[in-house]
């Protein structure tokens, strides 16, 4: 399994890669309650995805 993208790694991942990291994260927790740490990690992944999408939009313009 590829590593989870890091928001501090410099270059942002492609939006599709960030999205896939979110999907893997959610699938791994299917059917159970999320802990505070799970919610924090999900928020971190969403922030990475948001920054990746914004970056892709800026590049397209």
DRENNU-410406 format. One record per residue (C-alpha): residue number from 0; residue in one letter; x, y, z. Coordinates in steps of 0.5 Angstrom, whole numbers, plus 500, padded with zeros to 3 digits. Last residue first. Layout:
residues N
<pt><resi>NUM</resi><resn>A</resn><u>X</u><v>Y</v><w>Z</w></pt>
...
//
This chain:
residues 61
<pt><resi>60</resi><resn>X</resn><u>488</u><v>557</v><w>469</w></pt>
<pt><resi>59</resi><resn>X</resn><u>490</u><v>549</v><w>469</w></pt>
<pt><resi>58</resi><resn>X</resn><u>495</u><v>550</v><w>474</w></pt>
<pt><resi>57</resi><resn>X</resn><u>491</u><v>554</v><w>479</w></pt>
<pt><resi>56</resi><resn>X</resn><u>486</u><v>549</v><w>478</w></pt>
<pt><resi>55</resi><resn>X</resn><u>491</u><v>543</v><w>480</w></pt>
<pt><resi>54</resi><resn>X</resn><u>493</u><v>547</v><w>486</w></pt>
<pt><resi>53</resi><resn>X</resn><u>486</u><v>548</v><w>488</w></pt>
<pt><resi>52</resi><resn>X</resn><u>485</u><v>540</v><w>488</w></pt>
<pt><resi>51</resi><resn>X</resn><u>492</u><v>539</v><w>491</w></pt>
<pt><resi>50</resi><resn>X</resn><u>490</u><v>543</v><w>497</w></pt>
<pt><resi>49</resi><resn>X</resn><u>483</u><v>541</v><w>498</w></pt>
<pt><resi>48</resi><resn>X</resn><u>486</u><v>533</v><w>498</w></pt>
<pt><resi>47</resi><resn>X</resn><u>491</u><v>535</v><w>503</w></pt>
<pt><resi>46</resi><resn>X</resn><u>486</u><v>538</v><w>507</w></pt>
<pt><resi>45</resi><resn>X</resn><u>482</u><v>532</v><w>507</w></pt>
<pt><resi>44</resi><resn>X</resn><u>487</u><v>528</v><w>509</w></pt>
<pt><resi>43</resi><resn>X</resn><u>488</u><v>532</v><w>515</w></pt>
<pt><resi>42</resi><resn>X</resn><u>481</u><v>532</v><w>517</w></pt>
<pt><resi>41</resi><resn>X</resn><u>481</u><v>524</v><w>516</w></pt>
<pt><resi>40</resi><resn>X</resn><u>487</u><v>524</v><w>520</w></pt>
<pt><resi>39</resi><resn>X</resn><u>484</u><v>528</v><w>526</w></pt>
<pt><resi>38</resi><resn>X</resn><u>477</u><v>524</v><w>525</w></pt>
<pt><resi>37</resi><resn>X</resn><u>481</u><v>518</v><w>526</w></pt>
<pt><resi>36</resi><resn>X</resn><u>485</u><v>520</v><w>532</w></pt>
<pt><resi>35</resi><resn>X</resn><u>478</u><v>522</v><w>535</w></pt>
<pt><resi>34</resi><resn>X</resn><u>476</u><v>515</v><w>534</w></pt>
<pt><resi>33</resi><resn>X</resn><u>472</u><v>513</v><w>529</w></pt>
<pt><resi>32</resi><resn>X</resn><u>466</u><v>508</v><w>530</w></pt>
<pt><resi>31</resi><resn>X</resn><u>467</u><v>501</v><w>526</w></pt>
<pt><resi>30</resi><resn>X</resn><u>464</u><v>498</v><w>520</w></pt>
<pt><resi>29</resi><resn>X</resn><u>469</u><v>501</v><w>515</w></pt>
<pt><resi>28</resi><resn>X</resn><u>475</u><v>503</v><w>518</w></pt>
<pt><resi>27</resi><resn>X</resn><u>480</u><v>501</v><w>513</w></pt>
<pt><resi>26</resi><resn>X</resn><u>475</u><v>503</v><w>507</w></pt>
<pt><resi>25</resi><resn>X</resn><u>475</u><v>510</v><w>510</w></pt>
<pt><resi>24</resi><resn>X</resn><u>483</u><v>511</v><w>510</w></pt>
<pt><resi>23</resi><resn>X</resn><u>483</u><v>507</v><w>503</w></pt>
<pt><resi>22</resi><resn>X</resn><u>478</u><v>512</v><w>500</w></pt>
<pt><resi>21</resi><resn>X</resn><u>482</u><v>518</v><w>503</w></pt>
<pt><resi>20</resi><resn>X</resn><u>489</u><v>516</v><w>500</w></pt>
<pt><resi>19</resi><resn>X</resn><u>485</u><v>515</v><w>494</w></pt>
<pt><resi>18</resi><resn>X</resn><u>483</u><v>522</v><w>494</w></pt>
<pt><resi>17</resi><resn>X</resn><u>490</u><v>524</v><w>495</w></pt>
<pt><resi>16</resi><resn>X</resn><u>492</u><v>520</v><w>489</w></pt>
<pt><resi>15</resi><resn>X</resn><u>487</u><v>523</v><w>485</w></pt>
<pt><resi>14</resi><resn>X</resn><u>488</u><v>530</v><w>487</w></pt>
<pt><resi>13</resi><resn>X</resn><u>496</u><v>529</v><w>485</w></pt>
<pt><resi>12</resi><resn>X</resn><u>500</u><v>529</v><w>491</w></pt>
<pt><resi>11</resi><resn>X</resn><u>503</u><v>536</v><w>493</w></pt>
<pt><resi>10</resi><resn>X</resn><u>510</u><v>538</v><w>493</w></pt>
<pt><resi>9</resi><resn>X</resn><u>513</u><v>540</v><w>499</w></pt>
<pt><resi>8</resi><resn>X</resn><u>512</u><v>534</v><w>504</w></pt>
<pt><resi>7</resi><resn>X</resn><u>509</u><v>538</v><w>509</w></pt>
<pt><resi>6</resi><resn>X</resn><u>502</u><v>536</v><w>507</w></pt>
<pt><resi>5</resi><resn>X</resn><u>504</u><v>528</v><w>507</w></pt>
<pt><resi>4</resi><resn>X</resn><u>501</u><v>523</v><w>503</w></pt>
<pt><resi>3</resi><resn>X</resn><u>499</u><v>517</v><w>506</w></pt>
<pt><resi>2</resi><resn>X</resn><u>504</u><v>512</v><w>504</w></pt>
<pt><resi>1</resi><resn>X</resn><u>503</u><v>507</v><w>498</w></pt>
<pt><resi>0</resi><resn>X</resn><u>500</u><v>500</v><w>500</w></pt>
//
